[in-house]
Amino acid sequence: MAEVPEQITKALEHLKQQRDELHVQLHLAKADAKDEWARLESQWDEIKPKLEAAREEVGKTTESVGAALGLAIDELKKGYERLRSRL
């Protein structure tokens, strides 16, 4: 019968250790997510005026501008998807 309290104690210690490790990982994930968000916001700030300008200039040089903006948009979308999957 003395084994049961010992097993419970070990189980509680194990659970506490897992909990503490997860807490640290969650904190680090939050920091990573904040860093990723800041990077994406920087990209957004860079691409938004270009998109607005491109919208006004549609038809003049759509091929070259469209390709470059398409790549930037894809990268931003992938970044948002990565961030969403982390949360």
Contact map, one row per residue, 1 for C-alpha under 8 A:
111110000000000000000000000000000000000000000000000000000000000000000000000000000000000
111111000000000000000000000000000000000000000000000000000000000000000000000000000000000
111111100000000000000000000000000000000000000000000000000000000000000000000000000000000
111111110000000000000000000000000000000000000000000000000000000000000000000000000000000
111111111000000000000000000000000000000000000000000000000000000000000000000000000000000
011111111100000000000000000000000000000000000000000000000000000000000000000000000000000
001111111110000000000000000000000000000000000000000000000000000000000000000000000000000
000111111111000000000000000000000000000000000000000000000000000000000000000000000000000
000011111111100000000000000000000000000000000000000000000000000000000000000000000000000
000001111111110000000000000000000000000000000000000000000000000000000000000000000000000
000000111111111000000000000000000000000000000000000000000000000000000000000000000000000
000000011111111100000000000000000000000000000000000000000000000000000000000000000000000
000000001111111110000000000000000000000000000000000000000000000000000000000000000000000
000000000111111111000000000000000000000000000000000000000000000000000000000000000000000
000000000011111111100000000000000000000000000000000000000000000000000000000000000000000
000000000001111111110000000000000000000000000000000000000000000000000000000000000000000
000000000000111111111000000000000000000000000000000000000000000000000000000000000000000
000000000000011111111100000000000000000000000000000000000000000000000000000000000000000
000000000000001111111110000000000000000000000000000000000000000000000000000000000000000
000000000000000111111111000000000000000000000000000000000000000000000000000000000000000
000000000000000011111111100000000000000000000000000000000000000000000000000000000000000
000000000000000001111111110000000000000000000000000000000000000000000000000000000000000
000000000000000000111111111000000000000000000000000000000000000000000000000000000000000
000000000000000000011111111100000000000000000000000000000000000000000000000000000000000
000000000000000000001111111110000000000000000000000000000000000000000000000000000000000
000000000000000000000111111111000000000000000000000000000000000000000000000000000000000
000000000000000000000011111111100000000000000000000000000000000000000000000000000000000
000000000000000000000001111111110000000000000000000000000000000000000000000000000000000
000000000000000000000000111111111000000000000000000000000000000000000000000000000000010
000000000000000000000000011111111100000000000000000000000000000000000000000000000000000
000000000000000000000000001111111110000000000000000000000000000000000000000000000000000
000000000000000000000000000111111111000000000000000000000000000000000000000000000000000
000000000000000000000000000011111111100000000000000000000000000000000000000000000010011
000000000000000000000000000001111111110000000000000000000000000000000000000000000000000
000000000000000000000000000000111111111000000000000000000000000000000000000000000000000
000000000000000000000000000000011111111100000000000000000000000000000000000000100010000
000000000000000000000000000000001111111110000000000000000000000000000000000000000010000
000000000000000000000000000000000111111111000000000000000000000000000000000000000000000
000000000000000000000000000000000011111111100000000000000000000000000000000000000000000
000000000000000000000000000000000001111111110000000000000000000000000000000100110000000
000000000000000000000000000000000000111111111000000000000000000000000000000000000000000
000000000000000000000000000000000000011111111100000000000000000000000000000000000000000
000000000000000000000000000000000000001111111110000000000000000000000000000100000000000
000000000000000000000000000000000000000111111111000000000000000000000000000100000000000
000000000000000000000000000000000000000011111111100000000000000000000000000000000000000
000000000000000000000000000000000000000001111111110000000000000000000000000000000000000
000000000000000000000000000000000000000000111111111000000000000000001001100000000000000
000000000000000000000000000000000000000000011111111100000000000000000000000000000000000
000000000000000000000000000000000000000000001111111110000000000000000000000000000000000
000000000000000000000000000000000000000000000111111111000000000000001000000000000000000
000000000000000000000000000000000000000000000011111111100000000000001000000000000000000
000000000000000000000000000000000000000000000001111111110000000000000000000000000000000
000000000000000000000000000000000000000000000000111111111000000000000000000000000000000
000000000000000000000000000000000000000000000000011111111100010010000000000000000000000
000000000000000000000000000000000000000000000000001111111100000000000000000000000000000
000000000000000000000000000000000000000000000000000111111100000000000000000000000000000
000000000000000000000000000000000000000000000000000011111111110000000000000000000000000
000000000000000000000000000000000000000000000000000001111111110000000000000000000000000
000000000000000000000000000000000000000000000000000000001111110000000000000000000000000
000000000000000000000000000000000000000000000000000000001111110000000000000000000000000
000000000000000000000000000000000000000000000000000000001111111110000000000000000000000
000000000000000000000000000000000000000000000000000001001111111111000000000000000000000
000000000000000000000000000000000000000000000000000000000000111111100000000000000000000
000000000000000000000000000000000000000000000000000000000000111111110000000000000000000
000000000000000000000000000000000000000000000000000001000000111111111000000000000000000
000000000000000000000000000000000000000000000000000000000000011111111100000000000000000
000000000000000000000000000000000000000000000000000000000000001111111110000000000000000
000000000000000000000000000000000000000000000000000000000000000111111111000000000000000
000000000000000000000000000000000000000000000010011000000000000011111111100000000000000
000000000000000000000000000000000000000000000000000000000000000001111111110000000000000
000000000000000000000000000000000000000000000000000000000000000000111111111000000000000
000000000000000000000000000000000000000000000010000000000000000000011111111100000000000
000000000000000000000000000000000000000000000010000000000000000000001111111110000000000
000000000000000000000000000000000000000000000000000000000000000000000111111111000000000
000000000000000000000000000000000000000000000000000000000000000000000011111111100000000
000000000000000000000000000000000000000100110000000000000000000000000001111111110000000
000000000000000000000000000000000000000000000000000000000000000000000000111111111000000
000000000000000000000000000000000000000000000000000000000000000000000000011111111100000
000000000000000000000000000000000001000100000000000000000000000000000000001111111110000
000000000000000000000000000000000000000100000000000000000000000000000000000111111111000
000000000000000000000000000000000000000000000000000000000000000000000000000011111111100
000000000000000000000000000000000000000000000000000000000000000000000000000001111111110
000000000000000000000000000000001001100000000000000000000000000000000000000000111111111
000000000000000000000000000000000000000000000000000000000000000000000000000000011111111
000000000000000000000000000000000000000000000000000000000000000000000000000000001111111
000000000000000000000000000010001000000000000000000000000000000000000000000000000111111
000000000000000000000000000000001000000000000000000000000000000000000000000000000011111
